[in-house]
Structure formats: structure tokens, C-alpha cells
């Protein structure tokens, strides 16, 4: 589709999206399973919709994939930050989108939570038929294994756009962040620190 030549409301069901801003719009008193189910209709709170067995089965499968199936009957407002993020990703995938946009999916998580969610994202997005996935992050170590391309911004403009091995270099990071960094790659993941 060409930007500016298609009605964005037609695209909405084809795009899954998560962000902290979206999380704030989800009803705190809604059950987790309903938070995910309502995405089938593109709404954020259950009202009088009827869901079929396929919808319920898909919602439960997605919650299982992201490790929060046992929370299905809990209220969204009682969840930890990591649990909320896993539920949001499940919700974003409910409509079987062609494009998945994850805005800071590991922000605010401790080391264990971050590694768990990044591993689950990497596993899910590597499956055949998985949606094209774009992840927004400010931290190199939050780029999941299996990522193929990187776009780095500087002053709000594209500074580097290339396959990951060409884009993620010490030189490019120094240019974008204006700090001399040492870059390491371990098991398909990248880690950066200030050069001593």
C-alpha cells in the first residue's frame, strides 16, 4: 500500500501495535482474556460482542505463547509491567496482522523479564507466516536474535538503514550516539558499552 493513497482505517486490522500509551487505554478492570479477545473486533473493552470458539482458542494460544495463559481470569490492572507487555503483544497478534509494531516491548523490565519477552518475540517472529515485525528500542541489547534490518535515527531523521550486520557497527553507533562504543555480538544478539 502507498502512504497517502489508502484509507488508514482499512489498514488498521492488518497492523498489530503495542505501546505504553496504548496500555493506558485498556480497561484496568477487564479480564486478561477479554483484553486479548476484544482485539478481534478492534475495540478495547468488552461490551456485547459474541466470540466464537476459534477466537477464544486463538486468544488462549497467544497467551500461552507469551507465557501468561494462567492469568486469563485476572484483571488487567493487577498485572505487573512484564505481564502487561506479554498480554499486549498477545492482543496485537489477535487479528493475525501482516505487520506487528512493538514500541519498547522490553522497557521497564528487569533482566529476567527482558530476556524472557525478547526470546518469546524472537521465537514467534521466526515462525513461517509470522507478521513482519518492527521493534522500536533505544537499547541495542533489546534487539531480538533473528532481526534482519536496522534503522537508526539521529535528530529525528534516518541516519543508518541497512541489514543488521552492516548497520550495527561501532562506527555507526558512534555517529548516531556521539559516543565511542565497543560492540559485541553473542548468540545473534548485540551488546554495546562505552569504549574504555
CORBEL-V918805 format. One record per residue. N is the residue number from 0. RES is the residue in one small letter. SS is DSSP state (h for helix, s for strand, l for the rest). BURIAL is # if it has 16 or more other C-alpha atoms within 10 Angstrom, else .. Layout:
n=N res=RES ss=SS burial=BURIAL
n=N res=RES ss=SS burial=BURIAL
This chain:
n=0 res=x ss=l burial=.
n=1 res=x ss=l burial=.
n=2 res=x ss=l burial=.
n=3 res=x ss=l burial=.
n=4 res=x ss=l burial=.
n=5 res=x ss=l burial=.
n=6 res=x ss=l burial=.
n=7 res=x ss=h burial=.
n=8 res=x ss=h burial=.
n=9 res=x ss=h burial=.
n=10 res=x ss=h burial=.
n=11 res=x ss=h burial=.
n=12 res=x ss=h burial=#
n=13 res=x ss=h burial=#
n=14 res=x ss=s burial=#
n=15 res=x ss=s burial=#
n=16 res=x ss=s burial=#
n=17 res=x ss=s burial=#
n=18 res=x ss=l burial=#
n=19 res=x ss=h burial=#
n=20 res=x ss=h burial=.
n=21 res=x ss=h burial=.
n=22 res=x ss=h burial=#
n=23 res=x ss=h burial=.
n=24 res=x ss=h burial=.
n=25 res=x ss=l burial=#
n=26 res=x ss=l burial=#
n=27 res=x ss=l burial=#
n=28 res=x ss=l burial=.
n=29 res=x ss=l burial=#
n=30 res=x ss=s burial=#
n=31 res=x ss=h burial=#
n=32 res=x ss=h burial=#
n=33 res=x ss=h burial=#
n=34 res=x ss=h burial=#
n=35 res=x ss=h burial=#
n=36 res=x ss=h burial=#
n=37 res=x ss=h burial=#
n=38 res=x ss=h burial=#
n=39 res=x ss=h burial=#
n=40 res=x ss=h burial=.
n=41 res=x ss=l burial=.
n=42 res=x ss=l burial=.
n=43 res=x ss=l burial=#
n=44 res=x ss=l burial=#
n=45 res=x ss=l burial=#
n=46 res=x ss=l burial=.
n=47 res=x ss=l burial=.
n=48 res=x ss=l burial=.
n=49 res=x ss=l burial=.
n=50 res=x ss=l burial=.
n=51 res=x ss=l burial=.
n=52 res=x ss=h burial=.
n=53 res=x ss=h burial=.
n=54 res=x ss=h burial=#
n=55 res=x ss=h burial=#
n=56 res=x ss=h burial=.
n=57 res=x ss=h burial=#
n=58 res=x ss=h burial=#
n=59 res=x ss=h burial=#
n=60 res=x ss=h burial=#
n=61 res=x ss=h burial=#
n=62 res=x ss=h burial=#
n=63 res=x ss=h burial=#
n=64 res=x ss=h burial=#
n=65 res=x ss=l burial=#
n=66 res=x ss=l burial=#
n=67 res=x ss=l burial=#
n=68 res=x ss=h burial=#
n=69 res=x ss=h burial=.
n=70 res=x ss=h burial=#
n=71 res=x ss=l burial=#
n=72 res=x ss=l burial=.
n=73 res=x ss=l burial=.
n=74 res=x ss=s burial=#
n=75 res=x ss=h burial=#
n=76 res=x ss=h burial=#
n=77 res=x ss=h burial=.
n=78 res=x ss=l burial=.
n=79 res=x ss=l burial=.
n=80 res=x ss=h burial=#
n=81 res=x ss=h burial=#
n=82 res=x ss=h burial=#
n=83 res=x ss=h burial=#
n=84 res=x ss=h burial=#
n=85 res=x ss=h burial=#
n=86 res=x ss=h burial=#
n=87 res=x ss=h burial=#
n=88 res=x ss=h burial=#
n=89 res=x ss=h burial=#
n=90 res=x ss=h burial=#
n=91 res=x ss=h burial=#
n=92 res=x ss=h burial=#
n=93 res=x ss=l burial=#
n=94 res=x ss=l burial=#
n=95 res=x ss=l burial=#
n=96 res=x ss=l burial=#
n=97 res=x ss=l burial=#
n=98 res=x ss=s burial=#
n=99 res=x ss=s burial=#
n=100 res=x ss=s burial=#
n=101 res=x ss=s burial=#
n=102 res=x ss=s burial=#
n=103 res=x ss=l burial=#
n=104 res=x ss=l burial=#
n=105 res=x ss=l burial=#
n=106 res=x ss=l burial=#
n=107 res=x ss=l burial=.
n=108 res=x ss=l burial=#
n=109 res=x ss=l burial=.
n=110 res=x ss=h burial=.
n=111 res=x ss=h burial=.
n=112 res=x ss=h burial=#
n=113 res=x ss=h burial=#
n=114 res=x ss=h burial=#
n=115 res=x ss=h burial=#
n=116 res=x ss=h burial=#
n=117 res=x ss=h burial=#
n=118 res=x ss=h burial=.
n=119 res=x ss=h burial=#
n=120 res=x ss=h burial=#
n=121 res=x ss=h burial=#
n=122 res=x ss=h burial=.
n=123 res=x ss=h burial=#
n=124 res=x ss=h burial=#
n=125 res=x ss=l burial=.
n=126 res=x ss=l burial=.
n=127 res=x ss=l burial=.
n=128 res=x ss=l burial=.
n=129 res=x ss=l burial=#
n=130 res=x ss=l burial=#
n=131 res=x ss=s burial=.
n=132 res=x ss=s burial=#
n=133 res=x ss=s burial=#
n=134 res=x ss=s burial=#
n=135 res=x ss=s burial=#
n=136 res=x ss=l burial=#
n=137 res=x ss=l burial=.
n=138 res=x ss=l burial=.
n=139 res=x ss=h burial=.
n=140 res=x ss=h burial=#
n=141 res=x ss=h burial=#
n=142 res=x ss=l burial=#
n=143 res=x ss=l burial=#
n=144 res=x ss=l burial=#
n=145 res=x ss=l burial=.
n=146 res=x ss=l burial=#
n=147 res=x ss=l burial=.
n=148 res=x ss=s burial=.
n=149 res=x ss=s burial=#
n=150 res=x ss=s burial=#
n=151 res=x ss=s burial=#
n=152 res=x ss=s burial=.
n=153 res=x ss=s burial=.
n=154 res=x ss=l burial=.
n=155 res=x ss=l burial=.
n=156 res=x ss=s burial=.
n=157 res=x ss=s burial=.
n=158 res=x ss=s burial=.
n=159 res=x ss=s burial=#
n=160 res=x ss=s burial=.
n=161 res=x ss=s burial=.
n=162 res=x ss=s burial=.
n=163 res=x ss=h burial=.
n=164 res=x ss=h burial=.
n=165 res=x ss=h burial=.
n=166 res=x ss=h burial=#
n=167 res=x ss=l burial=#
n=168 res=x ss=l burial=#
n=169 res=x ss=h burial=#
n=170 res=x ss=h burial=.
n=171 res=x ss=h burial=#
n=172 res=x ss=h burial=#
n=173 res=x ss=h burial=.
n=174 res=x ss=h burial=.
n=175 res=x ss=h burial=#
n=176 res=x ss=h burial=.
n=177 res=x ss=l burial=.
n=178 res=x ss=l burial=.
n=179 res=x ss=l burial=#
n=180 res=x ss=s burial=#
n=181 res=x ss=s burial=#
n=182 res=x ss=s burial=#
n=183 res=x ss=s burial=.
n=184 res=x ss=s burial=.
n=185 res=x ss=s burial=.
n=186 res=x ss=l burial=.
n=187 res=x ss=l burial=.
n=188 res=x ss=s burial=.
n=189 res=x ss=s burial=#
n=190 res=x ss=s burial=.
n=191 res=x ss=s burial=#
n=192 res=x ss=s burial=.
n=193 res=x ss=s burial=.
n=194 res=x ss=l burial=.
n=195 res=x ss=l burial=.
